[in-house]
Amino acid sequence: MEAKLLKIKLKAKSRAQLDSLISYMRKNIEYPKREMEQKGYFWDSVFYEKNEEAEYIYIVIKSADFSNIMLDENELIVTPFRDIYEQFRAQCWALESYLDLEPIFCFNSSITFSN
């Protein structure tokens, strides 16, 4: 199992929208799970940070093989989650691109989903 940590800068005052996204995902896990299975990775954990300069989310994503993930989202069979997620990205992500922090080692070797 491979893991990556993504650091995403958010626009100011995005916490409520983040909470709504996570709440939707928890209540409707079958939709993001279906999309992530197609893409070949899944979100393991999401963290939030706010400091004087900005707000950030950190997403730990995992995959059996990141070199084999879906890159062309035109092939994705979308679920109702896609609209919710794209709305969150449009409203909350800062204009700069996210950082893909270098992975060193992943201790959790199983792919599991839970509520």
C-alpha atoms as a printed R data frame, in Angstrom:
    type eleno elety resid chain resno       x      y       z
1   ATOM     1    CA   MET     A     1   0.000  0.000   0.000
2   ATOM     2    CA   GLU     A     2   1.289  3.436  -0.948
3   ATOM     3    CA   ALA     A     3   0.270  6.667   0.775
4   ATOM     4    CA   LYS     A     4   0.502 10.339  -0.146
5   ATOM     5    CA   LEU     A     5  -0.241 13.496   1.770
6   ATOM     6    CA   LEU     A     6  -1.868 16.359  -0.109
7   ATOM     7    CA   LYS     A     7  -1.783 19.877   1.332
8   ATOM     8    CA   ILE     A     8  -4.536 22.071  -0.079
9   ATOM     9    CA   LYS     A     9  -4.819 25.769   0.665
10  ATOM    10    CA   LEU     A    10  -8.385 26.919   1.177
11  ATOM    11    CA   LYS     A    11 -10.037 30.280   0.797
12  ATOM    12    CA   ALA     A    12 -10.800 32.073   4.057
13  ATOM    13    CA   LYS     A    13 -13.793 30.863   6.061
14  ATOM    14    CA   SER     A    14 -14.096 27.506   4.297
15  ATOM    15    CA   ARG     A    15 -14.517 25.397   7.434
16  ATOM    16    CA   ALA     A    16 -18.329 25.209   7.253
17  ATOM    17    CA   GLN     A    17 -18.224 23.973   3.653
18  ATOM    18    CA   LEU     A    18 -15.541 21.426   4.578
19  ATOM    19    CA   ASP     A    19 -17.705 20.165   7.432
20  ATOM    20    CA   SER     A    20 -20.652 19.859   5.018
21  ATOM    21    CA   LEU     A    21 -18.558 17.908   2.505
22  ATOM    22    CA   ILE     A    22 -17.298 15.491   5.156
23  ATOM    23    CA   SER     A    23 -20.788 15.079   6.592
24  ATOM    24    CA   TYR     A    24 -22.151 14.277   3.121
25  ATOM    25    CA   MET     A    25 -19.365 11.756   2.547
26  ATOM    26    CA   ARG     A    26 -20.000 10.024   5.868
27  ATOM    27    CA   LYS     A    27 -23.750  9.765   5.222
28  ATOM    28    CA   ASN     A    28 -23.330  8.682   1.592
29  ATOM    29    CA   ILE     A    29 -20.022  6.784   1.651
30  ATOM    30    CA   GLU     A    30 -21.095  4.536  -1.212
31  ATOM    31    CA   TYR     A    31 -20.784  7.435  -3.702
32  ATOM    32    CA   PRO     A    32 -17.253  8.647  -2.946
33  ATOM    33    CA   LYS     A    33 -16.211  5.029  -2.393
34  ATOM    34    CA   ARG     A    34 -17.457  4.071  -5.880
35  ATOM    35    CA   GLU     A    35 -15.599  6.968  -7.501
36  ATOM    36    CA   MET     A    36 -12.406  6.335  -5.560
37  ATOM    37    CA   GLU     A    37 -12.473  2.641  -6.462
38  ATOM    38    CA   GLN     A    38 -12.662  3.611 -10.140
39  ATOM    39    CA   LYS     A    39  -9.775  6.038  -9.746
40  ATOM    40    CA   GLY     A    40  -7.606  3.520  -7.921
41  ATOM    41    CA   TYR     A    41  -7.096  5.385  -4.644
42  ATOM    42    CA   PHE     A    42  -9.060  6.431  -1.602
43  ATOM    43    CA   TRP     A    43  -9.044  9.136   1.037
44  ATOM    44    CA   ASP     A    44  -7.777  7.671   4.288
45  ATOM    45    CA   SER     A    45  -7.861 10.780   6.496
46  ATOM    46    CA   VAL     A    46  -8.625 14.488   6.276
47  ATOM    47    CA   PHE     A    47  -7.072 17.089   8.580
48  ATOM    48    CA   TYR     A    48  -7.773 20.806   8.936
49  ATOM    49    CA   GLU     A    49  -5.326 23.573   9.871
50  ATOM    50    CA   LYS     A    50  -5.944 27.255  10.361
51  ATOM    51    CA   ASN     A    51  -3.214 29.739  11.177
52  ATOM    52    CA   GLU     A    52  -2.746 33.502  10.866
53  ATOM    53    CA   GLU     A    53  -1.896 33.211   7.176
54  ATOM    54    CA   ALA     A    54  -4.381 30.703   5.754
55  ATOM    55    CA   GLU     A    55  -6.585 27.649   6.115
56  ATOM    56    CA   TYR     A    56  -5.484 24.236   4.830
57  ATOM    57    CA   ILE     A    57  -6.740 20.720   4.537
58  ATOM    58    CA   TYR     A    58  -4.421 17.753   4.463
59  ATOM    59    CA   ILE     A    59  -5.726 14.610   2.794
60  ATOM    60    CA   VAL     A    60  -3.966 11.287   3.219
61  ATOM    61    CA   ILE     A    61  -4.689  9.231   0.116
62  ATOM    62    CA   LYS     A    62  -3.781  5.592  -0.353
63  ATOM    63    CA   SER     A    63  -3.456  3.303  -3.335
64  ATOM    64    CA   ALA     A    64  -2.142 -0.126  -4.144
65  ATOM    65    CA   ASP     A    65  -0.203  1.541  -6.995
66  ATOM    66    CA   PHE     A    66  -0.220  5.292  -7.683
67  ATOM    67    CA   SER     A    67   1.393  4.722 -11.064
68  ATOM    68    CA   ASN     A    68  -1.826  3.017 -12.131
69  ATOM    69    CA   ILE     A    69  -4.496  5.520 -11.037
70  ATOM    70    CA   MET     A    70  -7.095  7.036 -13.344
71  ATOM    71    CA   LEU     A    71  -5.790 10.349 -14.677
72  ATOM    72    CA   ASP     A    72  -8.511 11.109 -17.220
73  ATOM    73    CA   GLU     A    73 -11.691 11.899 -15.301
74  ATOM    74    CA   ASN     A    74 -13.653 11.734 -18.552
75  ATOM    75    CA   GLU     A    75 -13.600  7.952 -18.028
76  ATOM    76    CA   LEU     A    76 -15.158  8.299 -14.564
77  ATOM    77    CA   ILE     A    77 -18.697  7.018 -14.043
78  ATOM    78    CA   VAL     A    78 -19.868  9.841 -11.806
79  ATOM    79    CA   THR     A    79 -22.087  9.613  -8.756
80  ATOM    80    CA   PRO     A    80 -24.043 12.341  -6.913
81  ATOM    81    CA   PHE     A    81 -20.823 12.935  -4.932
82  ATOM    82    CA   ARG     A    82 -19.138 14.530  -7.964
83  ATOM    83    CA   ASP     A    83 -21.372 17.643  -7.928
84  ATOM    84    CA   ILE     A    84 -20.917 18.118  -4.172
85  ATOM    85    CA   TYR     A    85 -17.136 17.718  -4.438
86  ATOM    86    CA   GLU     A    86 -16.762 20.014  -7.467
87  ATOM    87    CA   GLN     A    87 -18.863 22.683  -5.747
88  ATOM    88    CA   PHE     A    88 -16.584 22.464  -2.691
89  ATOM    89    CA   ARG     A    89 -13.492 22.779  -4.877
90  ATOM    90    CA   ALA     A    90 -14.876 25.786  -6.751
91  ATOM    91    CA   GLN     A    91 -15.988 27.615  -3.611
92  ATOM    92    CA   CYS     A    92 -13.179 26.712  -1.214
93  ATOM    93    CA   TRP     A    93  -9.886 25.812  -2.895
94  ATOM    94    CA   ALA     A    94  -7.425 28.674  -3.233
95  ATOM    95    CA   LEU     A    95  -6.250 29.386  -6.776
96  ATOM    96    CA   GLU     A    96  -2.790 27.946  -6.208
97  ATOM    97    CA   SER     A    97  -2.290 24.234  -6.780
98  ATOM    98    CA   TYR     A    98  -2.079 21.735  -3.949
99  ATOM    99    CA   LEU     A    99   1.191 20.313  -2.664
100 ATOM   100    CA   ASP     A   100   1.870 16.611  -3.013
101 ATOM   101    CA   LEU     A   101   4.120 15.991  -0.015
102 ATOM   102    CA   GLU     A   102   6.739 13.298  -0.421
103 ATOM   103    CA   PRO     A   103   5.766  9.956   1.124
104 ATOM   104    CA   ILE     A   104   8.330  8.090   3.182
105 ATOM   105    CA   PHE     A   105   6.541  5.013   4.499
106 ATOM   106    CA   CYS     A   106   2.986  3.720   5.002
107 ATOM   107    CA   PHE     A   107   2.339  1.627   8.102
108 ATOM   108    CA   ASN     A   108  -1.276  0.705   7.265
109 ATOM   109    CA   SER     A   109  -1.246 -1.969   4.566
110 ATOM   110    CA   SER     A   110  -4.996 -2.533   4.165
111 ATOM   111    CA   ILE     A   111  -7.593 -0.664   2.172
112 ATOM   112    CA   THR     A   112 -10.632 -0.227   4.390
113 ATOM   113    CA   PHE     A   113 -13.622  2.052   4.522
114 ATOM   114    CA   SER     A   114 -15.646  2.766   7.615
115 ATOM   115    CA   ASN     A   115 -18.256  5.247   8.775
